[in-house]
Amino acid sequence: MKTSSKIALVTGGSRGLGRNIALAIAKKGLDVMITYNSNKEAADEVVAAIEKTGQKAKAFQLDTSNTRLFDGFINELTAYLNQTYENPNLDFLVNNAGTALYAPATDTTEEQLDAIFNIHYKGVFFLIQKILPFINEGGGIVNISSGLTRITMPGSSVYGSLKAAVETLTRYLAKELGPKKIRVNVLAPGAIETDFGGGRVRDNKDINEQIAGFTALGRVGVPDDIGGVVAFLCSDEAGWINGQRIEVSGGQAL
């Protein structure tokens, strides 16, 4: 039986990029826990797929934009870890959960901004804070950002700005957590064909072709282009990579 001494938690792991990340990490030989917001059936399918690789898996329901739920989630998480591994600790946290917002700055409402802030920055910040005491020395955090922090596309001012904040946070955390030998990196995908944002990149032919046209490798990305890179960052081979923004975009808008 395949065993693993390393454990990863992937937020938003029931679909799209998160699903691919979770499976790629499992194929690296890690046990994987995921969170999902509402689609338990999809989350259970990911758990089953991970278990087919020979790794342990578990799904937890969590709205990562609601920090009031975090204490209860941590209690549930550590109870599972204690029961399964006789230890409440894990090794890697991947902050992937998120939603899209496409709106010009002139039309963005306060409610829209608050919603994106809560899931893409506030939730990320405080989930890290709550989980940090349980991350093993030598482990790491991978935050998921976006190519939109470097490439300016009208309509993404709030989303791009908050992802830029996560990139800055990543560098500060890498510095602050260095004494604990915890690495913190941020991965910035280019445009990816998933159901994110209602499948905008995947299903809108004009947008897809436009992005492919200014990408060096001549196409839009797919989840398989991303998951393996995150899995690499959750491995010993990436042990000397810290505080870095890694863009995975096929050479988008060079």
C-alpha positions as CSV (number, residue, x, y, z in Angstrom):
1,M,0.0,0.0,0.0
2,K,1.2,3.5,-0.9
3,T,1.7,5.6,2.2
4,S,2.5,9.3,2.6
5,S,3.9,11.4,5.3
6,K,2.9,14.6,3.6
7,I,-0.6,16.1,3.6
8,A,-2.0,19.0,1.6
9,L,-5.2,21.1,1.8
10,V,-6.6,22.7,-1.4
11,T,-9.4,25.2,-1.0
12,G,-12.0,25.2,-3.8
13,G,-11.0,21.7,-4.8
14,S,-14.2,20.4,-6.1
15,R,-14.0,21.8,-9.7
16,G,-11.9,23.4,-12.3
17,L,-8.4,24.4,-11.4
18,G,-8.8,23.3,-7.8
19,R,-9.8,19.8,-8.8
20,N,-6.8,19.5,-11.2
21,I,-4.5,20.8,-8.5
22,A,-5.8,18.3,-5.9
23,L,-5.4,15.4,-8.3
24,A,-1.9,16.4,-9.4
25,I,-0.8,16.7,-5.7
26,A,-2.1,13.3,-5.0
27,K,-0.2,11.8,-8.0
28,K,2.9,13.3,-6.3
29,G,2.3,10.9,-3.4
30,L,0.6,13.3,-0.9
31,D,-2.7,12.8,0.9
32,V,-5.1,15.6,0.0
33,M,-7.9,17.4,1.7
34,I,-10.2,19.8,-0.2
35,T,-12.8,22.3,0.6
36,Y,-15.9,23.0,-1.4
37,N,-18.5,25.7,-1.1
38,S,-21.8,24.0,-2.2
39,N,-21.3,21.1,-4.6
40,K,-20.8,18.1,-2.3
41,E,-21.4,15.7,-5.2
42,A,-18.5,17.1,-7.2
43,A,-16.3,17.2,-4.1
44,D,-17.1,13.5,-3.4
45,E,-16.1,12.7,-6.9
46,V,-12.7,14.4,-6.4
47,V,-12.2,12.4,-3.2
48,A,-13.0,9.2,-5.0
49,A,-10.5,10.1,-7.8
50,I,-7.8,10.8,-5.3
51,E,-8.4,7.6,-3.5
52,K,-8.0,5.7,-6.7
53,T,-4.4,7.0,-6.8
54,G,-3.8,5.2,-3.5
55,Q,-3.8,8.4,-1.4
56,K,-6.1,9.4,1.4
57,A,-8.6,12.1,0.8
58,K,-11.3,14.1,2.6
59,A,-13.7,16.9,1.6
60,F,-14.9,19.7,4.0
61,Q,-17.6,22.2,3.3
62,L,-16.4,25.7,3.8
63,D,-17.3,29.2,2.5
64,T,-13.8,30.6,2.4
65,S,-15.2,34.2,2.2
66,N,-16.8,33.9,5.7
67,T,-14.1,34.2,8.3
68,R,-16.6,33.5,11.1
69,L,-16.7,29.8,10.0
70,F,-12.9,29.4,10.3
71,D,-12.7,28.3,13.9
72,G,-15.3,25.6,13.4
73,F,-13.5,24.5,10.2
74,I,-10.1,24.3,12.0
75,N,-11.7,22.2,14.8
76,E,-13.2,19.8,12.2
77,L,-10.0,19.7,10.2
78,T,-7.7,18.9,13.1
79,A,-10.2,16.4,14.5
80,Y,-10.0,14.5,11.2
81,L,-6.2,14.8,11.1
82,N,-5.9,13.5,14.7
83,Q,-8.2,10.6,14.0
84,T,-6.6,9.6,10.7
85,Y,-2.9,10.4,11.5
86,E,-2.8,10.8,15.3
87,N,-1.4,14.3,14.7
88,P,-3.3,17.6,13.9
89,N,-0.6,18.9,11.5
90,L,-0.4,19.1,7.7
91,D,2.3,20.2,5.3
92,F,0.9,22.3,2.5
93,L,-2.0,24.8,2.1
94,V,-3.1,25.8,-1.4
95,N,-5.3,28.9,-1.4
96,N,-7.2,28.3,-4.7
97,A,-10.9,29.1,-3.9
98,G,-12.3,32.1,-5.7
99,T,-14.9,33.7,-7.9
100,A,-14.7,36.1,-10.8
101,L,-15.9,39.7,-11.2
102,Y,-16.0,41.3,-14.6
103,A,-17.1,45.0,-14.2
104,P,-15.7,48.4,-15.1
105,A,-14.5,50.4,-12.1
106,T,-17.2,53.0,-12.8
107,D,-19.9,50.3,-12.4
108,T,-18.6,48.2,-9.6
109,T,-20.7,48.3,-6.5
110,E,-19.5,48.3,-2.9
111,E,-21.2,44.9,-2.4
112,Q,-19.4,43.5,-5.4
113,L,-16.0,44.8,-4.1
114,D,-16.7,43.5,-0.6
115,A,-17.5,40.0,-1.9
116,I,-14.4,39.7,-4.0
117,F,-12.3,41.2,-1.2
118,N,-13.6,38.7,1.3
119,I,-12.9,35.6,-0.8
120,H,-9.7,36.7,-2.5
121,Y,-7.9,38.5,0.3
122,K,-9.5,38.6,3.7
123,G,-10.4,34.9,3.6
124,V,-6.9,34.0,2.3
125,F,-5.2,36.1,5.0
126,F,-7.1,34.7,7.9
127,L,-7.3,31.1,6.8
128,I,-3.5,31.2,6.6
129,Q,-3.4,32.7,10.1
130,K,-5.7,30.0,11.5
131,I,-3.9,27.1,9.8
132,L,-0.3,28.3,10.4
133,P,0.1,26.7,13.8
134,F,-0.6,23.3,12.2
135,I,1.8,23.5,9.2
136,N,4.8,21.4,9.7
137,E,8.3,22.8,9.5
138,G,9.5,22.3,5.9
139,G,6.0,22.7,4.6
140,G,4.6,25.5,2.5
141,I,1.8,27.7,1.2
142,V,0.9,28.2,-2.4
143,N,-1.4,31.1,-3.2
144,I,-3.2,31.3,-6.5
145,S,-3.1,34.7,-8.2
146,S,-3.7,35.6,-11.8
147,G,-2.0,36.9,-14.9
148,L,-4.2,39.9,-14.5
149,T,-1.8,41.4,-12.0
150,R,0.7,41.9,-14.8
151,I,-1.6,42.1,-17.8
152,T,-4.2,44.9,-17.6
153,M,-7.6,44.0,-19.1
154,P,-10.5,46.4,-18.8
155,G,-13.2,45.1,-16.4
156,S,-10.9,43.3,-14.0
157,S,-9.7,46.2,-11.8
158,V,-11.0,44.8,-8.5
159,Y,-10.1,41.2,-9.1
160,G,-6.6,42.1,-10.5
161,S,-5.9,44.6,-7.6
162,L,-6.8,42.0,-4.9
163,K,-4.7,39.3,-6.6
164,A,-1.8,41.8,-6.6
165,A,-2.4,42.2,-2.9
166,V,-2.1,38.5,-2.4
167,E,1.2,38.5,-4.4
168,T,2.6,41.2,-2.0
169,L,1.3,39.2,1.0
170,T,3.1,36.2,-0.3
171,R,6.5,37.9,-0.2
172,Y,5.9,39.2,3.3
173,L,4.8,35.8,4.5
174,A,7.9,34.2,2.9
175,K,10.0,36.6,5.0
176,E,8.1,36.2,8.2
177,L,7.8,32.4,8.0
178,G,11.3,31.7,6.9
179,P,12.5,31.0,10.5
180,K,9.9,28.2,10.6
181,K,11.2,26.8,7.3
182,I,7.8,27.3,5.7
183,R,8.0,28.4,2.1
184,V,5.4,30.7,0.6
185,N,5.0,31.1,-3.2
186,V,2.3,32.5,-5.5
187,L,1.3,31.0,-8.8
188,A,-0.3,33.2,-11.5
189,P,-2.2,31.3,-14.2
190,G,-2.9,32.9,-17.5
191,A,-6.3,32.5,-19.0
192,I,-7.6,28.9,-18.4
193,E,-10.5,27.0,-20.0
194,T,-12.6,26.2,-16.9
195,D,-16.1,27.1,-15.7
196,F,-14.6,30.0,-13.8
197,G,-16.5,33.2,-14.4
198,G,-19.3,31.2,-16.1
199,G,-16.8,29.6,-18.5
200,R,-16.0,32.9,-20.1
201,V,-12.6,31.9,-21.5
202,R,-13.7,28.4,-22.4
203,D,-17.0,29.1,-24.0
204,N,-16.7,32.6,-25.6
205,K,-15.0,31.8,-29.0
206,D,-14.0,35.5,-29.6
207,I,-12.3,35.8,-26.2
208,N,-10.6,32.5,-26.5
209,E,-9.2,33.3,-29.9
210,Q,-8.1,36.8,-28.8
211,I,-6.1,35.4,-25.9
212,A,-4.6,32.6,-28.0
213,G,-3.6,35.3,-30.5
214,F,-1.3,37.1,-28.0
215,T,0.0,34.0,-26.3
216,A,3.4,32.8,-27.5
217,L,2.4,29.2,-27.5
218,G,-0.7,30.0,-29.5
219,R,-3.5,28.7,-27.3
220,V,-5.4,29.3,-24.1
221,G,-4.4,27.2,-21.1
222,V,-6.2,24.2,-19.7
223,P,-6.2,22.9,-16.0
224,D,-3.5,20.3,-16.8
225,D,-1.1,23.1,-17.6
226,I,-1.4,24.4,-14.0
227,G,-2.0,21.5,-11.5
228,G,1.4,19.9,-12.0
229,V,3.2,23.2,-11.3
230,V,1.4,23.6,-8.0
231,A,2.1,20.0,-7.2
232,F,5.8,20.7,-7.9
233,L,5.7,23.6,-5.4
234,C,4.4,21.1,-2.8
235,S,7.4,18.8,-3.3
236,D,10.9,18.6,-1.9
237,E,12.3,19.4,-5.4
238,A,10.9,22.9,-4.9
239,G,12.5,23.3,-1.5
240,W,14.7,26.3,-2.5
241,I,11.9,28.2,-4.2
242,N,10.5,30.8,-1.8
243,G,8.7,34.2,-2.0
244,Q,8.3,33.8,-5.8
245,R,5.6,34.8,-8.3
246,I,5.5,32.1,-10.9
247,E,3.4,32.9,-14.0
248,V,2.1,29.9,-15.9
249,S,0.6,31.3,-19.0
250,G,2.3,29.9,-22.1
251,G,3.9,33.3,-22.7
252,Q,0.7,35.4,-22.6
253,A,1.2,39.0,-23.6
254,L,5.0,39.0,-23.7
